[in-house]
Amino acid sequence: MNTTDRTPADLLRSALAADPSRPLVTFYDDATGERVELSVATFANWVAKTANYLQDDLAAEPGDRLALLLPAHWQTAVWLLACSSVGVVADIGGDPAAADLVVSGPDTLEEARACSGERVVLALRPLGGRFPQPPEGFADYAAEVPGQGDRFAPYAPVAPQDPALAVDGRELTGAEAVAAALADASERGLSAGSRLLSGLPYDTWAGLSAGLLAPLAAGGSVVLCRNLDRLDADGLAKREESERVTHRAL
């Protein structure tokens, strides 16, 4: 981390400058058998494309509220950093009716329809696959984002003191999110090169921190596992060995 890292997006920029080729997010879904590994550079590219989509196509502005109705997933992590890049408040599990726009998974479509603004849906299929037929009233993220630019520049500066993240009744500014992530990283003993395996959901600060922000702040990486309860003890031990896991959050 640099002293200029005041928002979660700043943490990603520092990681990209330090070592773009190292792994950042390794994602498993034990319901589908999916495994995806994203380097810092690949993850940052997804974030840039998503931020461009958010700012240009969805016309989101700093201070807008985005209800993020997604599970712990590598694409959710991308949306979190894209929101931070634009200055949009990522409201995890927030009320779509009170949000300016909503990003939904396939299981929360009816809830998401309460949003009167832009609606985006993710199929959460392996390798970021599209819907065969997008749900009516929603834009398919996997169809819209690949053509976006690989570099992002916000139209307005993102202030560290502005609200950035809302989760489980807690609202944090960008600076507060970075400070809390650093504190969590220190408490967990994370450092550069640490590999944290997390099976926690993203609907609490603990899950968001372990599943992305604390490893990012420490210069480490996360092995993010969805449906980890489907893996037995032997399978978990083999995964920890193969992924060179140094810390866990279960």
N, C-alpha and C positions, 0 to 999 in steps of 0.2 A: 504494500500500500504506500502511496505517496501522500505527502501532506496536503496536496490539492484534491484528494479524493473526498468529496463532500456529498455525493449521491451514489446510489447503486450503479448507475451508468458510468460514473467515474471509475469505479472499481474495475469494471470490465475494460475500460480504455487502458488502464494501467496494466492489467493482465495481458492485454494484446501487445502493448509496447514491450513488456518484459520477455514473454516467450509465447508467441502465437501458436506454436506447433504442439504444445503440451496438451494432454487431455484436460477437459474441464468438466463435462457432464457425460457420464456413462449411464444409460437408462436401460432398465429391464422391466418388462411386463410379464409376470409369471403366469398370467392367464392366457397369453398368446404365444409366449416363447420369444418375444421380440427383444433384441439387444441393439442399441444404437450408441455409438461413441462419437462425441463431438469435441474436437479440439477447441482451444480458445478462438482461433481464427474462424472456424466453421460456425461456432455458436455466435460470434460477433457478427458474422455475415447474415445469419438468420435474424438477429436483433435489428440490424440496419434495415433489412428489407421490410420487417414488420413495422418498424418505426416510420419508414417512408409511407407505407400503406396507411398507418394510423393517422399520420399528419396530412397526407395529400388526398388519398381517396376517401377516407372517413372524416376528414376535416376536423380532427380532434385538436384542441388547443390546451395550453397549460391551464390546469385547474379543473378541466373536465373530469368527470367521474366515470370510470369503466367498471361495470360489474363483471368480475372474472369468475365464471362458473365452470372451472376446470379442475380435474384432480391433479395430484402430484405427477408431473409428466414433463419431459424435456421441452415440449412446446409451451407449456405453462411458464416454465422458467424463461423462455424467450419472450413471452408477452410481458412478464414482470419487468425485464430490463428494457423492453421497447417502451413501455409506459414511462419508466424513469427517464428515458432519453428524450421523450416529447414533453414531459412535465404533467402527464395525465395521472390521476390518482387511481391506482389499482386496488379496487375494493374486492377482496377475496370472498367469494360467496355472498356478495352484496345484493341488495334489493334491485332488480332490474328496473322496476317502476320508478325508482328514485335516481337512476343513473342516466348519463347522457348517451351511453352506448353500452352494449353487452357483448361479451365473447362467451360462447357456450360450447359444451361438449354435446354428444348425441343424446345423453340421458337427461338433460335439463332444458330441452327445447320449449316445453310448455311454460315453464317458469320464465324463460328468457323472452317470451313473446310479450311480456308485460312492459318491456322497454319500448318507448315511443321513438327512440333514436335509432342509429345504425345497429344492425345485428349481424354478428359474424359467428359462424359455427365451424368447429373442428371435428373431423371424423375420428381422430385419435387412432387411425389405422397405422399398421407398421410402415415405417419409412415415410411418414407424413402423407399417406395416400388420400385421395379425394373421395367424396361421396359419389356413388354411382349416379345419384340424382339428388342435388342439393335440396334441403327442406325449403318449402315455400316461405318467403319473407326473410331469408338469411343469405348472406354471401358466404361462399365456401372458401375458407382461408387457404386451403391447399391449391385452389385454382387461381386465387388473386395475388398471392405473395411472390411466387417465383419470378415474375417479371419485374418486380420492384428493383430500385437501384441498390447497389452493393455498399454504398456509402451514405451516411446520414448526417445532416446538419439541421439542427432545430431552427425554426423561423424566429423563435424568441428564446433567450437564455433561460435555463432551468435553474431556479433559485434553490439552494440547499435548505432554506428555511420554510419552503412551501410544502404543503401536504403531499406525500408521495405514495403512501401505502396504508390501507386499512385492512385489518385482519382480526377476527374474533373479538370485536369491540374495542380494539386498540388502533389508534391512528397515529402514524409516524411521519415526520418530515423526512426528506432525503438524508439530511445530516443525522437525524436520530436513528434512522435505519442503519446507516453505516456504523455509527457508534455502537449500537446494540449488536450488530454482526461481529464487530471487532471484539467486544466484550465476550460474546459467546465463543468465538474462536479461541480466545485466551483461556477461557474456563475449560474448554474441551481439550486444550493442549495442542491445537492445530498450528501448523507452521507450513512453510513452503514445501511442497511435495507430499503433504498429508493426503490420504485417500479416505474420505468419510463415507461409509455406507449408511444410507438413510432409508428406512421403511416407513417414515412418518408421513402423514397426509399434509397437504399444504393449507389446511384451514385453521392453523394456529401459527403464532409467531415461531414457536419451537420448530415446527415442521418446515416453514419457509427458511429459517436460518440454517438448520442442519442440511436441508435439501438444496441449498444454493448459496445463500449470502455469506454464511460464516466461512465455508471453504474458499469462496471467491475472495473474501477479504484477507484470508490468511495466505493466499498464493497456493492453495491446494486444489483439490478436485472432489467431486461427489459421485458416488455410485448410487443413483436414485432408483429405488425399487418400488414398483407398483404391484399390488396383489402378492406381497411377500409371504403372506400367510399360506400360500399354496406350495411353498418351498419347505422341505423338511430340514432337520438340523444338519444332516450330512450334506445336503445340497447347499445350504447356507455356508457351511465351512469350506466347501470346494469353491464357492464363488468368492469368498473372502481371500482365499489363497490365490486364485487365478487373477483377481483384480488387484492384488497387492494392497488390500484394505488395511489401514493403520488405526482407524477409529470407527465406531459404529453408533448409530442412533436408532433404536428399535422401540 
